[in-house]
Amino acid sequence: MHELARHLGVSPYTLHGWRTKGWLHARQVGGRGGPWAVWAGGTEVDRLRALKECPRVWANRDRLAALRVPTVRA
């Protein structure tokens, strides 16, 4: 989670918030209190980067709604 946060230029707390909202695929490794594993391939990283950079204004509401849906994992 921390590595992806650095790569995207966001706080790990931001990613945890996105995780709790269901905006990215993640699971806790090793049980409660363990580290988080995040599934984010190339297109998923692009989506997360676009989510980070998209201004939170009314005009972008449809784009933001689409960006908040994680891609289906294979």
Backbone as a printed PyTorch tensor [residue, N CA C, xyz], in Angstrom:
tensor([[[  0.8290,  -1.1870,   0.0000],
         [  0.0000,   0.0000,   0.0000],
         [  0.8770,   1.2560,   0.0000]],

        [[  1.9390,   1.2430,   0.7980],
         [  2.8170,   2.4160,   0.8720],
         [  3.5550,   2.6360,  -0.4440]],

        [[  3.9540,   1.5570,  -1.0860],
         [  4.6560,   1.6770,  -2.3660],
         [  3.7400,   2.2890,  -3.4260]],

        [[  2.5070,   1.8360,  -3.4940],
         [  1.5480,   2.3910,  -4.4530],
         [  1.2660,   3.8560,  -4.1270]],

        [[  1.1550,   4.1860,  -2.8580],
         [  0.9230,   5.5740,  -2.4580],
         [  2.0570,   6.4720,  -2.9330]],

        [[  3.2890,   6.0190,  -2.7520],
         [  4.4430,   6.7940,  -3.2360],
         [  4.3890,   6.9380,  -4.7550]],

        [[  4.0680,   5.8480,  -5.4460],
         [  4.0170,   5.8570,  -6.9080],
         [  2.9700,   6.8520,  -7.4210]],

        [[  1.8200,   6.9180,  -6.7370],
         [  0.7510,   7.8200,  -7.1580],
         [  0.9300,   9.2390,  -6.6310]],

        [[  1.7690,   9.4070,  -5.6230],
         [  1.9520,  10.7210,  -5.0260],
         [  0.8170,  11.1040,  -4.0870]],

        [[  0.2740,  10.0940,  -3.3930],
         [ -0.7860,  10.3470,  -2.4120],
         [ -0.3580,   9.7660,  -1.0700]],

        [[ -1.0770,  10.1220,  -0.0450],
         [ -0.8240,   9.5780,   1.2810],
         [ -1.3620,   8.1510,   1.3640]],

        [[ -0.7030,   7.2800,   2.1460],
         [ -1.2800,   5.9540,   2.3850],
         [ -2.6730,   6.0430,   3.0060]],

        [[ -2.9300,   7.0990,   3.7710],
         [ -4.2500,   7.2940,   4.3700],
         [ -5.3120,   7.5260,   3.2880]],

        [[ -4.9200,   8.1930,   2.2040],
         [ -5.8360,   8.3780,   1.0740],
         [ -6.2070,   7.0310,   0.4830]],

        [[ -5.2070,   6.1640,   0.2680],
         [ -5.4780,   4.8360,  -0.2840],
         [ -6.3450,   4.0090,   0.6550]],

        [[ -6.1080,   4.1210,   1.9560],
         [ -6.9530,   3.3930,   2.9090],
         [ -8.3900,   3.9070,   2.8400]],

        [[ -8.5570,   5.2000,   2.6570],
         [ -9.8950,   5.7530,   2.4900],
         [-10.5600,   5.2240,   1.2330]],

        [[ -9.8140,   5.1770,   0.1380],
         [-10.3450,   4.6420,  -1.1160],
         [-10.6950,   3.1650,  -0.9450]],

        [[ -9.8770,   2.4440,  -0.1740],
         [-10.1320,   1.0210,   0.0670],
         [-11.4490,   0.8340,   0.8140]],

        [[-11.6620,   1.6160,   1.8590],
         [-12.8800,   1.4610,   2.6450],
         [-14.1170,   1.8510,   1.8450]],

        [[-13.9530,   2.7280,   0.8590],
         [-15.0660,   3.1230,  -0.0010],
         [-15.2770,   2.1500,  -1.1590]],

        [[-14.3550,   1.1830,  -1.3010],
         [-14.4900,   0.2080,  -2.3710],
         [-13.9490,   0.6770,  -3.7030]],

        [[-13.0930,   1.6840,  -3.6880],
         [-12.5760,   2.2490,  -4.9320],
         [-11.3280,   1.5380,  -5.4300]],

        [[-10.7880,   0.5980,  -4.6570],
         [ -9.6580,  -0.2080,  -5.1230],
         [ -9.7400,  -1.5860,  -4.4950]],

        [[ -9.0930,  -2.5540,  -5.1430],
         [ -9.0850,  -3.9340,  -4.6680],
         [ -7.9220,  -4.1240,  -3.7040]],

        [[ -8.2180,  -4.5590,  -2.4880],
         [ -7.1710,  -4.7890,  -1.4950],
         [ -7.6490,  -5.8400,  -0.5080]],

        [[ -6.6790,  -6.4930,   0.1010],
         [ -7.0050,  -7.4270,   1.1850],
         [ -5.8670,  -7.3830,   2.1860]],

        [[ -6.2060,  -7.6840,   3.4200],
         [ -5.2260,  -7.6700,   4.4880],
         [ -4.5210,  -9.0160,   4.5360]],

        [[ -3.1960,  -8.9760,   4.5540],
         [ -2.3760, -10.1810,   4.5620],
         [ -1.9970, -10.5120,   6.0020]],

        [[ -2.1630, -11.7550,   6.3760],
         [ -1.7380, -12.1740,   7.7030],
         [ -2.7250, -11.8550,   8.8060]],

        [[ -3.9640, -11.5450,   8.4610],
         [ -4.9690, -11.3000,   9.4880],
         [ -4.9910,  -9.8710,   9.9850]],

        [[ -5.7920,  -9.6740,  10.9950],
         [ -5.9970,  -8.3400,  11.5550],
         [ -4.6730,  -7.7100,  11.9770]],

        [[ -4.4640,  -6.4650,  11.5580],
         [ -3.2410,  -5.7410,  11.9030],
         [ -2.1100,  -5.9660,  10.9180]],

        [[ -2.3150,  -6.8670,   9.9530],
         [ -1.2760,  -7.1400,   8.9690],
         [ -1.2520,  -6.0930,   7.8670]],

        [[ -0.2660,  -6.1640,   7.0010],
         [ -0.1800,  -5.2100,   5.8910],
         [ -1.2750,  -5.4600,   4.8590]],

        [[ -1.5110,  -4.4870,   4.0090],
         [ -2.5270,  -4.5810,   2.9750],
         [ -1.8730,  -4.8510,   1.6290]],

        [[ -2.4450,  -5.7680,   0.8790],
         [ -2.0180,  -6.0480,  -0.4870],
         [ -3.0440,  -5.4160,  -1.4240]],

        [[ -2.5610,  -4.6510,  -2.3920],
         [ -3.4390,  -3.9500,  -3.3260],
         [ -3.2050,  -4.5110,  -4.7170]],

        [[ -4.2940,  -4.8040,  -5.4290],
         [ -4.1890,  -5.2500,  -6.8160],
         [ -4.3380,  -4.0350,  -7.7020]],

        [[ -3.2560,  -3.6860,  -8.4080],
         [ -3.2980,  -2.5240,  -9.2920],
         [ -2.3230,  -2.7340, -10.4350]],

        [[ -2.8410,  -3.2410, -11.5590],
         [ -2.0450,  -3.3870, -12.7650],
         [ -1.9110,  -2.0460, -13.4670]],

        [[ -1.3950,  -2.0680, -14.6810],
         [ -1.1460,  -0.8350, -15.4280],
         [ -2.3770,   0.0280, -15.6300]],

        [[ -3.4760,  -0.5780, -16.1000],
         [ -4.6800,   0.2210, -16.3470],
         [ -5.3160,   0.6790, -15.0380]],

        [[ -5.1880,  -0.1370, -13.9980],
         [ -5.7510,   0.2400, -12.6940],
         [ -4.9620,   1.3990, -12.0920]],

        [[ -3.6520,   1.3710, -12.2370],
         [ -2.8280,   2.4900, -11.7480],
         [ -3.1900,   3.7600, -12.5100]],

        [[ -3.4120,   3.6450, -13.8160],
         [ -3.8270,   4.8120, -14.6080],
         [ -5.1600,   5.3620, -14.1060]],

        [[ -6.1020,   4.4640, -13.7750],
         [ -7.4040,   4.8910, -13.2580],
         [ -7.2500,   5.6040, -11.9150]],

        [[ -6.4150,   5.0460, -11.0360],
         [ -6.2030,   5.6590,  -9.7210],
         [ -5.5180,   7.0180,  -9.8520]],

        [[ -4.5860,   7.1190, -10.7710],
         [ -3.9190,   8.4030, -11.0010],
         [ -4.9240,   9.4330, -11.5170]],

        [[ -5.7930,   9.0210, -12.4460],
         [ -6.8160,   9.9240, -12.9680],
         [ -7.7880,  10.3350, -11.8570]],

        [[ -8.1210,   9.3970, -10.9680],
         [ -8.9900,   9.7040,  -9.8330],
         [ -8.3530,  10.7610,  -8.9390]],

        [[ -7.0750,  10.6150,  -8.7100],
         [ -6.3480,  11.5810,  -7.8790],
         [ -6.3430,  12.9680,  -8.5170]],

        [[ -6.1630,  13.0220,  -9.8360],
         [ -5.9690,  14.2980, -10.5260],
         [ -7.2620,  14.9770, -10.9630]],

        [[ -8.3780,  14.2630, -10.9690],
         [ -9.6410,  14.8350, -11.4380],
         [-10.1900,  15.8190, -10.3990]],

        [[-10.4110,  17.0730, -10.8090],
         [-10.9470,  18.0440,  -9.8530],
         [-12.3250,  17.6490,  -9.3370]],

        [[-12.5330,  17.8360,  -8.0550],
         [-13.8150,  17.4940,  -7.4150],
         [-14.7850,  18.6600,  -7.5830]],

        [[-15.2940,  18.8160,  -8.7970],
         [-16.2710,  19.8660,  -9.0790],
         [-17.4950,  19.2300,  -9.7140]],

        [[-18.6030,  19.9320,  -9.6690],
         [-19.8740,  19.4230, -10.1570],
         [-19.7850,  18.9910, -11.6250]],

        [[-19.0520,  19.7320, -12.4240],
         [-18.9440,  19.4280, -13.8540],
         [-18.2950,  18.0610, -14.1020]],

        [[-17.5120,  17.5550, -13.1550],
         [-16.8170,  16.2710, -13.3090],
         [-17.5180,  15.1180, -12.6020]],

        [[-18.7360,  15.2950, -12.1450],
         [-19.4060,  14.2760, -11.3310],
         [-19.5320,  12.9350, -12.0470]],

        [[-19.8350,  12.9380, -13.3430],
         [-19.9720,  11.6770, -14.0720],
         [-18.6160,  10.9960, -14.2480]],

        [[-17.6000,  11.7740, -14.5640],
         [-16.2490,  11.2180, -14.7160],
         [-15.7550,  10.6430, -13.3920]],

        [[-15.9700,  11.3660, -12.3080],
         [-15.5580,  10.8680, -10.9960],
         [-16.3030,   9.5990, -10.6220]],

        [[-17.5790,   9.5280, -10.9350],
         [-18.3560,   8.3120, -10.6400],
         [-17.7730,   7.1220, -11.3700]],

        [[-17.3610,   7.3160, -12.6250],
         [-16.7620,   6.2210, -13.3990],
         [-15.3780,   5.8530, -12.8570]],

        [[-14.6020,   6.8330, -12.4420],
         [-13.2500,   6.5830, -11.9390],
         [-13.2600,   5.8800, -10.5860]],

        [[-14.3430,   5.9770,  -9.8630],
         [-14.4240,   5.3680,  -8.5340],
         [-14.7610,   3.8750,  -8.5740]],

        [[-15.0240,   3.3560,  -9.7500],
         [-15.3520,   1.9300,  -9.9000],
         [-14.0950,   1.1730, -10.3030]],

        [[-13.6170,   0.2580,  -9.4460],
         [-12.4030,  -0.4900,  -9.8030],
         [-12.6550,  -1.4200, -10.9810]],

        [[-11.6020,  -1.6680, -11.7590],
         [-11.7200,  -2.5940, -12.8670],
         [-11.8620,  -4.0090, -12.3070]],

        [[-12.4800,  -4.8560, -13.0830],
         [-12.7210,  -6.2310, -12.6570],
         [-11.3920,  -6.9850, -12.6590]],

        [[-11.1440,  -7.6800, -11.5570],
         [ -9.9180,  -8.4900, -11.4510],
         [-10.1080,  -9.8010, -12.1750]],

        [[ -9.0520, -10.2430, -12.8090],
         [ -9.1230, -11.5370, -13.5130],
         [ -8.7880, -12.6870, -12.5880]]])
